[in-house]
Amino acid sequence: MISIRGNDWSALVPPAGATWTPTRRVSICIPANNPSNLERVLDAVSLQTYPSSMMEVVIADDGSEPPITATGRYPFPVSVVRLERTLAFGAGRGRNAAACGASGDLLVFLDADIVPERQVIASYARWFVDRSHVLVMGLCRFADMDQLTDEDLRRLVAEDGLGAHFEGKDVDDHDWREKTFRRTDDLRREAVDAFRIVIGATFAVSADQYWAVGGFRELGIRGIEDTEFGYRVHANGAIMVLDRDAVHWHQGRRNMSLDRREQIRKEREPYVERLLPVRGFRRDVPDPLDRPVLTVPRAVVHAIGDAGRLKYVRERVDPDHMVVGANEVAQSPDGMPFVPSFCDVWLPAEAAISERSIRLITRELGRRGVGVILIHSPAGGVLVAMRTRVHRRICNDAGLKRNACINPELVAAAASSFGVWHMAASRAEITWNGDYLARAAPGWTAEPVQITSNLT
C-alpha cells in the first residue's frame, strides 16, 4: 500500500504513461424528484469512456409524479427505486436508497440535473486502484443550457466540447469551494475542515466506506446533509481527493435569493452545531444537547481508573464531551457505526484536570492542525490526544481494530503521518497527582516523539 502523509493524495497519481485496466463495477446513484432533464444525464453517462459493461445506474425516485420509468436504450442497466415522499428535502434519503439498490463496489453520486463530461467515471475509478478509503470530488460548473438541444448536448459531451462551448460565457465555478482549494493546495495539505467542500451532486466513494460511515443522515434539511456526510468520511480517515479532470455541468445557473439563503442558514444552524464538533461550526456547547438531533461529542475521553475516577472526570468536562473507561469503546447513541468526535483523549490516572482542560487540549489540537498532542507527566506517563480522523486512518492502514487501546507504535505512526505537538501541562491546566506518582508505576509510557511542523 502506498504511504500517504496527511492528505497528500499526489502520492496516488500514477506515473506518466502508466497503463490501467478497469476492474471495478461502478454504480451511478441518482436521487430525483420530478426531474426535467434526467434523460440528458443518462445520455452523458452512456458516452463515458469507462466500459459500459462495468456500469449501472440506480435512480431513487422520491415521489415524482408521474413516477420515473427507465426509458431509453442504454448500454448499461438502469433501475428505479420508488420512494414515497416524506421529506421536504429528500436528497440524503434518495442517495441511501440508490446505494442500497446498487451492486457496484464503487458508488458515484450525481444529481438529476448534473451532466458529467465523458471522462468523469474513469477519472474517479482510477483513484481506487491502490486504496478503498478515498473520497474523490470533481468540479461542478453551473451554466445555462436551455439553448442547447438534446442532440447538441450529446455532441458536445462526445467531442469533449462543453468547456470550449461555454468559454467566455456566464458560468458559475463554485468560487466558495475554490477558496478552500487554494488554501490547501487542492486538498494536498492536511486541513481539519477539508470536508466542508463535499457536495453530494459530484463525488465517488467505495461502497465499503459508504456503509462503514453509515451513509447519509436523512435530515430533510438543505445545506447540511452533504457537509455532515463529508465530515464523517473525513473523520473515518479517508483521503480527500480533488480531481480537476472530473468536470460536471449543472443544467442551469444557481438562482437563489438572499432571503432564501438566510432561511436555509437558520434551518441548518441547529444541526450544524450539534453534528459538526469542530471550529467554525460549533462555538459553544449546544443547548439543549439533544434537539433536534443528538449532539456528536467534541472529544471522547478515555479515563484510566475506577468508577470514582470516571465520576471525577465527568464532573469536570463540558457536556458535549463523552467520558468512557480506559479500555471501553465509545458507542454512538444515534446508531451511527462509530462516534465521529473530533478527537480521543487518553487521560492517565495521575492527571488532575480543571473544568477547562479537555476544552483547551481539543482547541490546541485543532489550532495546530497536527494529528497528536502529547503531555508528559514527571513519572513518565503520557496524556495522548489524537484526532479521530488520524486514529482511524492509522488503524485502517495497518489493518487494526479501531478500539480504545493506544500504544507507542500507533502514536509514532500518527505523528509521522500527521505531525505531533508537545503541550505543557500548565497550558492545559493539568496538575499531576502526587499520590499516584508516589505509589503507582506509570501506565502508558513512550519514547519522546520529535515535534514536527504544522501540516495545514
C-alpha positions in Angstrom: 0.0 0.0 0.0 1.3 3.5 -0.9 2.1 5.6 2.1 0.2 8.9 2.4 1.4 11.7 4.6 -1.6 13.7 5.9 -3.8 14.2 2.9 -1.2 14.4 0.2 -3.0 12.5 -2.4 -0.4 13.3 -5.1 1.3 10.0 -4.0 -1.6 8.2 -5.6 -1.1 9.8 -9.0 0.1 7.1 -11.5 3.4 7.8 -13.3 3.3 9.3 -16.8 2.5 6.7 -19.4 1.2 4.1 -16.9 -1.5 1.8 -18.3 -4.6 0.9 -16.4 -7.2 -1.8 -16.8 -10.6 -1.1 -15.1 -11.6 -3.8 -12.8 -14.3 -2.3 -10.5 -18.0 -2.3 -11.1 -19.4 1.3 -10.8 -22.9 2.2 -9.7 -24.0 5.7 -10.6 -26.6 6.7 -7.9 -29.0 9.5 -8.8 -31.7 10.9 -6.4 -34.5 12.5 -8.2 -37.8 14.3 -7.6 -39.8 15.4 -10.7 -36.6 15.8 -12.8 -36.9 17.8 -16.0 -33.6 16.8 -17.7 -32.8 13.4 -16.4 -32.5 11.9 -20.0 -29.6 14.3 -20.7 -27.8 13.0 -17.6 -28.3 9.4 -18.7 -27.2 10.3 -22.3 -23.9 11.7 -20.9 -23.4 8.6 -18.8 -23.8 6.5 -21.9 -21.0 8.4 -23.5 -18.5 7.7 -20.8 -15.0 6.3 -21.6 -15.4 3.8 -18.8 -16.6 0.4 -20.0 -20.4 0.4 -20.1 -20.4 -3.3 -19.3 -19.0 -2.4 -15.8 -21.5 0.4 -15.1 -25.1 0.6 -13.9 -27.4 3.4 -13.0 -29.7 3.3 -10.0 -32.3 6.1 -9.7 -34.1 6.8 -6.4 -37.4 8.3 -7.3 -38.5 10.4 -4.4 -42.2 10.6 -5.1 -42.2 12.0 -8.6 -45.5 12.4 -10.4 -45.7 10.8 -12.8 -43.3 8.1 -11.5 -39.9 7.9 -13.2 -39.5 4.9 -15.6 -36.3 3.6 -17.0 -36.9 4.7 -20.6 -34.5 4.7 -23.5 -31.9 2.2 -24.6 -28.7 2.5 -22.7 -25.6 0.3 -22.9 -25.9 -0.4 -19.1 -28.8 -1.4 -16.8 -31.0 1.3 -15.4 -33.1 0.6 -12.4 -35.5 2.8 -10.4 -36.2 2.6 -6.7 -39.6 4.1 -5.9 -40.0 6.1 -2.6 -42.9 7.7 -1.1 -42.0 11.4 -0.5 -41.8 12.0 3.3 -39.3 14.9 3.5 -39.3 18.3 2.0 -35.7 17.8 1.0 -35.1 14.1 0.3 -31.6 14.0 -1.3 -29.9 12.1 1.6 -32.7 9.6 1.8 -32.6 9.2 -2.0 -28.9 8.6 -2.0 -29.2 6.0 0.6 -32.0 4.2 -1.3 -29.9 4.3 -4.5 -26.9 2.9 -2.7 -29.0 0.1 -1.2 -30.0 -0.9 -4.7 -26.5 -0.7 -6.1 -24.4 -3.8 -6.9 -21.1 -2.0 -7.7 -18.2 -1.8 -5.3 -17.7 1.9 -6.3 -20.5 4.4 -5.9 -20.6 7.6 -8.0 -23.2 10.1 -6.9 -24.8 12.5 -9.4 -27.8 14.7 -9.1 -30.6 14.5 -11.7 -29.6 17.8 -13.3 -25.8 17.1 -13.5 -24.2 16.3 -16.8 -20.8 14.6 -16.4 -18.1 15.1 -19.0 -17.2 11.8 -20.7 -14.0 11.1 -18.7 -15.6 11.5 -15.2 -16.3 7.9 -14.3 -12.9 6.7 -15.5 -11.2 9.6 -13.7 -12.9 8.7 -10.5 -12.3 4.9 -10.7 -8.5 5.3 -11.1 -8.1 6.7 -7.6 -9.3 3.4 -6.1 -6.6 1.2 -7.6 -4.4 1.2 -4.5 -6.9 2.3 -1.8 -10.5 2.0 -0.9 -10.5 4.7 1.8 -10.7 7.5 -0.7 -13.4 10.1 -1.4 -13.0 11.8 -4.8 -14.6 15.0 -5.8 -14.7 16.7 -9.1 -15.6 20.3 -10.3 -19.1 21.5 -10.7 -19.8 24.3 -13.2 -23.2 26.0 -13.4 -24.3 27.1 -16.9 -27.5 27.9 -18.8 -28.1 25.0 -21.2 -31.7 26.0 -22.3 -30.5 26.9 -25.8 -28.8 23.6 -26.4 -30.9 20.8 -28.0 -30.5 17.3 -26.7 -28.6 16.5 -29.9 -26.3 19.5 -29.3 -25.5 18.4 -25.8 -24.8 14.8 -26.8 -22.4 16.0 -29.5 -20.6 18.4 -27.1 -20.1 15.6 -24.5 -18.9 13.1 -27.1 -16.4 15.7 -28.5 -15.2 16.9 -25.1 -16.5 20.3 -26.2 -18.5 21.6 -23.2 -15.6 23.6 -21.8 -14.9 25.3 -25.2 -18.6 25.9 -25.8 -19.1 27.8 -22.6 -15.7 29.6 -22.6 -16.3 33.3 -22.2 -20.0 32.8 -21.2 -21.6 33.4 -17.8 -20.5 30.3 -15.8 -20.5 29.9 -12.0 -17.5 27.9 -11.0 -18.3 27.4 -7.3 -15.9 30.1 -6.1 -16.6 29.2 -2.4 -15.0 25.8 -3.0 -12.1 27.3 -4.9 -11.1 29.3 -1.8 -10.6 26.1 0.2 -8.8 24.5 -2.7 -6.3 27.4 -2.9 -5.7 27.4 0.8 -5.0 23.6 0.8 -3.2 23.2 -2.5 -6.2 21.4 -4.0 -6.6 19.4 -0.7 -3.0 18.1 -0.7 -2.3 19.9 2.6 -4.0 18.4 5.6 -6.8 20.6 6.9 -9.2 19.9 9.7 -12.1 21.4 7.6 -11.4 19.8 4.3 -14.8 18.1 4.5 -16.7 21.3 4.0 -16.4 21.3 0.2 -18.0 17.9 -0.2 -21.2 18.2 -2.4 -23.5 15.3 -2.9 -24.0 16.0 -6.6 -20.5 15.1 -7.6 -18.3 12.6 -5.8 -17.2 8.9 -5.7 -16.6 6.6 -2.8 -16.2 2.9 -2.3 -19.4 1.0 -1.2 -17.5 -0.4 1.8 -16.6 3.1 3.0 -20.1 4.5 2.3 -21.7 1.9 4.7 -18.8 2.0 7.1 -19.7 5.6 8.0 -23.4 5.0 7.9 -24.4 6.6 4.6 -26.2 9.9 4.6 -28.2 11.2 7.5 -31.8 11.7 6.3 -32.4 15.1 7.9 -34.6 16.7 5.2 -32.7 19.9 5.6 -30.9 21.5 2.7 -27.3 22.6 3.1 -26.2 20.2 5.9 -26.6 16.6 4.7 -23.6 16.8 2.2 -21.3 18.6 4.7 -22.2 16.2 7.5 -21.6 13.1 5.4 -18.3 14.6 4.3 -17.3 15.2 7.9 -17.9 11.5 8.8 -15.9 10.3 5.9 -13.1 12.7 6.8 -13.3 11.5 10.4 -13.0 8.0 9.2 -9.6 8.7 7.8 -10.4 9.0 4.1 -8.0 10.6 1.7 -9.9 13.5 0.2 -9.0 13.9 -3.4 -9.8 16.8 -5.8 -9.8 15.6 -9.4 -9.9 18.5 -11.7 -10.3 16.2 -14.7 -13.7 15.2 -13.4 -15.8 18.1 -14.6 -19.6 18.2 -14.2 -22.1 20.7 -15.6 -25.2 21.7 -13.7 -28.0 22.4 -16.1 -28.9 26.0 -15.1 -27.2 28.7 -13.2 -27.7 28.9 -9.4 -30.7 31.2 -8.7 -31.3 31.7 -5.0 -32.4 34.9 -3.3 -30.7 36.3 -0.3 -33.8 35.7 1.7 -33.9 32.0 0.8 -30.2 31.6 1.6 -30.8 33.2 5.0 -33.7 30.9 5.6 -31.6 27.8 4.8 -28.8 29.1 7.1 -31.3 29.4 10.0 -32.8 26.0 9.3 -29.5 24.2 9.3 -27.8 26.0 12.1 -29.0 23.8 15.0 -28.0 20.7 13.0 -24.6 22.1 12.2 -23.6 22.9 15.7 -24.7 19.5 17.0 -23.3 17.3 14.3 -20.0 19.1 13.4 -17.9 19.3 16.6 -15.1 21.4 15.1 -14.1 25.0 14.9 -16.1 27.1 12.5 -19.2 25.1 13.1 -19.5 24.7 16.9 -18.6 27.6 19.0 -20.2 26.7 22.4 -21.9 23.7 23.9 -25.3 23.3 22.1 -28.3 23.9 24.3 -30.1 21.7 24.6 -27.8 18.8 23.6 -30.4 16.6 22.0 -32.6 18.8 19.9 -33.3 18.5 17.0 -30.6 15.7 16.8 -28.3 14.1 19.3 -25.0 16.1 19.7 -21.8 14.4 18.4 -19.2 14.7 21.2 -16.3 17.0 20.6 -13.9 14.6 22.4 -14.2 11.1 23.7 -12.2 11.0 26.9 -10.8 7.6 28.0 -10.3 7.9 31.7 -7.9 5.5 33.3 -9.1 4.4 36.8 -12.1 3.1 38.6 -15.7 4.3 38.7 -14.8 7.1 41.1 -12.3 8.3 38.6 -14.9 8.4 35.8 -17.2 10.3 38.0 -14.5 12.8 38.8 -13.7 13.3 35.1 -17.4 13.6 34.1 -17.9 16.3 36.6 -15.1 18.4 35.1 -15.7 18.3 31.3 -18.2 20.1 29.1 -21.4 18.2 28.4 -20.6 17.8 24.7 -17.6 15.5 25.6 -18.1 11.8 26.2 -16.3 10.1 29.0 -15.7 6.3 28.9 -13.4 3.8 30.7 -9.8 3.4 29.7 -10.5 0.2 27.6 -14.1 1.0 26.7 -15.0 1.5 23.0 -17.4 4.5 22.7 -20.8 3.7 21.2 -22.8 6.1 19.2 -26.2 6.6 20.8 -27.8 7.6 17.4 -27.0 4.3 15.7 -24.0 5.5 13.6 -21.3 2.9 13.1 -18.7 4.9 15.1 -18.6 8.1 17.2 -17.3 10.8 14.8 -15.9 13.0 17.5 -13.1 15.4 16.7 -10.6 13.6 18.8 -9.9 11.0 21.5 -8.1 11.8 24.7 -6.5 9.1 26.9 -6.3 10.6 30.4 -3.8 8.9 32.8 -4.9 8.3 36.4 -2.3 10.8 37.7 -3.7 13.8 35.7 -5.8 16.2 37.8 -7.8 18.3 35.4 -9.7 21.6 35.6 -13.1 22.2 34.0 -11.3 23.7 31.0 -8.5 21.1 30.4 -10.2 18.9 27.8 -11.5 22.0 26.0 -8.1 23.6 26.0 -6.4 20.4 24.6 -9.1 20.0 21.9 -8.8 23.6 20.9 -5.0 23.3 20.7 -5.3 20.2 18.6 -7.5 21.9 16.1 -5.4 25.1 16.1 -2.1 23.3 15.5 -3.6 21.1 12.8 -1.4 18.1 13.8 -2.6 14.6 14.5 -1.4 14.1 18.0 -0.8 16.2 21.2 1.3 14.7 24.0 1.5 15.9 27.6 4.1 14.1 29.7 3.9 13.5 33.4 7.0 13.6 35.7 6.6 9.8 36.3 6.9 9.0 32.6 3.2 8.6 31.8 1.7 10.4 28.8 -1.6 12.1 28.1 -2.4 11.4 24.5 -4.9 13.4 22.4 -5.4 12.2 18.8 -7.8 13.3 16.1 -10.4 10.7 15.4 -9.5 11.0 11.7 -5.9 10.2 12.4 -6.6 7.3 14.7 -8.9 5.7 12.2 -6.5 6.3 9.3 -3.6 4.6 11.1 -5.8 1.7 12.1 -7.2 1.3 8.6 -3.7 1.3 7.0 -2.4 -1.2 9.5 -5.5 -3.4 9.4 -6.0 -2.9 13.1 -9.3 -2.9 15.0 -10.3 0.7 15.9 -10.7 0.0 19.6 -10.0 2.1 22.7 -6.4 1.0 23.2 -3.5 3.3 22.5 0.2 2.3 22.2 3.6 3.9 21.4 3.7 2.4 17.9 0.3 3.8 16.9 1.2 7.2 18.3 4.5 7.2 16.4 2.8 6.3 13.2 0.2 9.1 13.7 3.0 11.6 14.5 4.9 10.6 11.4 2.0 11.0 9.0 0.2 13.9 10.6 2.6 15.6 13.0 2.8 15.9 16.8 2.7 18.8 19.3 4.1 18.6 22.8 1.9 20.7 25.1 2.8 21.9 28.5 0.7 20.6 31.3 0.2 24.1 32.7 -1.2 25.3 29.4 -3.9 22.6 29.7 -4.4 23.4 33.3 -3.3 19.9 34.3 -1.5 19.1 37.6 0.0 15.8 38.5 -1.5 13.9 41.5 1.4 13.3 43.9 -0.3 10.3 45.4 -0.4 8.5 42.1 3.1 9.5 41.2 4.4 8.2 44.5 2.6 4.8 44.7 1.9 3.8 41.1 4.1 2.8 38.2 3.2 4.8 35.1 0.5 3.1 33.0 1.5 4.1 29.4 4.9 5.4 28.5 6.5 6.3 25.3 9.8 7.4 23.9 9.9 11.2 23.1 8.4 11.9 19.7 10.0 14.6 17.6 8.0 17.7 17.2 7.0 18.3 13.5 5.7 21.4 11.9 2.0 22.2 11.4 0.7 20.3 8.3 -2.0 22.8 7.5 
